[in-house]
Amino acid sequence: MKKLYYSIGEVSELTTVEPHVLRYWETIFKELSPRKNKAGNRIYREQDITFALKLKELIQDKKYSTAGAKKFLEKQQEESGSTDSDTVDISFETKKDLKEIRAFLVKLQDKL
């Protein structure tokens, strides 16, 4: 079952990106903007996780600088004619789902 909201720890585990890096990316990329609950904790939605995975691929895997990643994303939005962060490749959704399944299986294995 998918959740509506995820904590920063859960997002960190799903994306394998440290929480401090996620918080830093929030300051640079307006598309990554988790809400905060009444206690002041960040609550990430599916689209935030998808965008974080996209940033991870660009910055950590493809070695773009944050400025380079920002330019790349802006150019991609211009080409697609969209300003909506919901426009993402299916591969990011698939990666997120696979990470959730892996985390579940690891927890299950630990219980055995």
C-alpha positions as CSV (number, residue, x, y, z in Angstrom):
1,M,0.0,0.0,0.0
2,K,1.3,3.4,-1.0
3,K,1.3,6.2,1.5
4,L,0.2,9.8,0.9
5,Y,3.1,11.3,2.8
6,Y,6.6,10.2,3.7
7,S,9.1,11.5,6.3
8,I,12.5,12.8,5.3
9,G,14.0,9.6,6.8
10,E,11.8,7.4,4.6
11,V,12.6,9.5,1.5
12,S,16.3,9.3,2.4
13,E,16.0,5.5,2.6
14,L,14.1,5.2,-0.6
15,T,16.4,7.5,-2.6
16,T,19.6,6.7,-0.8
17,V,20.2,10.4,-0.5
18,E,21.2,11.8,2.9
19,P,18.6,14.0,4.6
20,H,20.9,17.0,4.7
21,V,21.3,16.8,0.9
22,L,17.6,16.7,0.4
23,R,17.2,19.8,2.6
24,Y,20.0,21.5,0.6
25,W,18.3,20.6,-2.7
26,E,15.1,22.2,-1.4
27,T,16.9,25.6,-1.2
28,I,18.0,25.4,-4.8
29,F,15.1,23.6,-6.6
30,K,11.6,25.1,-6.2
31,E,10.1,21.9,-7.6
32,L,11.3,20.0,-4.5
33,S,9.1,21.6,-1.8
34,P,7.8,19.2,0.8
35,R,5.1,20.6,3.1
36,K,5.5,20.7,6.8
37,N,3.1,19.1,9.3
38,K,1.9,20.8,12.5
39,A,5.1,19.6,14.3
40,G,7.2,21.2,11.7
41,N,8.4,18.0,10.1
42,R,8.8,17.7,6.3
43,I,6.2,15.5,4.6
44,Y,7.1,14.4,1.1
45,R,4.5,13.5,-1.5
46,E,5.0,11.0,-4.4
47,Q,5.9,13.8,-6.8
48,D,8.6,15.1,-4.3
49,I,10.2,11.7,-4.2
50,T,10.1,11.3,-7.9
51,F,11.8,14.7,-8.3
52,A,14.4,13.8,-5.7
53,L,15.2,10.6,-7.7
54,K,15.6,12.7,-10.8
55,L,17.9,15.1,-9.0
56,K,19.9,12.2,-7.7
57,E,20.4,10.8,-11.2
58,L,21.5,14.1,-12.6
59,I,23.7,15.3,-9.7
60,Q,25.1,12.1,-8.1
61,D,25.0,9.6,-11.0
62,K,25.6,11.8,-14.1
63,K,27.8,14.3,-12.1
64,Y,26.0,17.5,-13.0
65,S,26.6,20.4,-10.7
66,T,23.4,21.8,-9.0
67,A,23.5,24.8,-11.4
68,G,24.0,22.4,-14.4
69,A,21.1,20.2,-13.2
70,K,18.9,23.3,-12.8
71,K,19.7,24.5,-16.4
72,F,19.1,20.9,-17.7
73,L,15.7,20.8,-16.0
74,E,14.7,24.3,-17.2
75,K,15.7,23.3,-20.7
76,Q,13.7,20.1,-20.4
77,Q,10.6,22.0,-19.2
78,E,10.9,24.5,-22.1
79,E,11.1,21.7,-24.7
80,S,8.1,19.9,-23.2
81,G,6.2,23.1,-22.8
82,S,5.4,22.2,-19.2
83,T,6.1,23.9,-15.9
84,D,4.5,21.0,-13.9
85,S,6.9,18.8,-11.9
86,D,4.5,15.9,-12.4
87,T,6.0,15.4,-15.9
88,V,8.6,12.8,-15.2
89,D,10.0,9.7,-16.9
90,I,8.4,6.5,-15.9
91,S,11.8,5.1,-15.0
92,F,11.9,7.3,-11.9
93,E,8.6,6.0,-10.7
94,T,9.7,2.4,-11.3
95,K,13.0,3.0,-9.4
96,K,11.0,4.4,-6.4
97,D,8.7,1.4,-6.4
98,L,11.6,-1.1,-6.6
99,K,13.3,0.7,-3.7
100,E,10.1,0.4,-1.7
101,I,9.9,-3.3,-2.5
102,R,13.6,-3.8,-1.7
103,A,13.2,-2.1,1.7
104,F,10.2,-4.3,2.5
105,L,12.0,-7.4,1.5
106,V,15.1,-6.5,3.6
107,K,12.8,-5.9,6.7
108,L,11.1,-9.2,6.0
109,Q,14.4,-11.0,5.7
110,D,15.6,-9.4,9.0
111,K,12.5,-10.9,10.7
112,L,13.2,-14.4,9.5
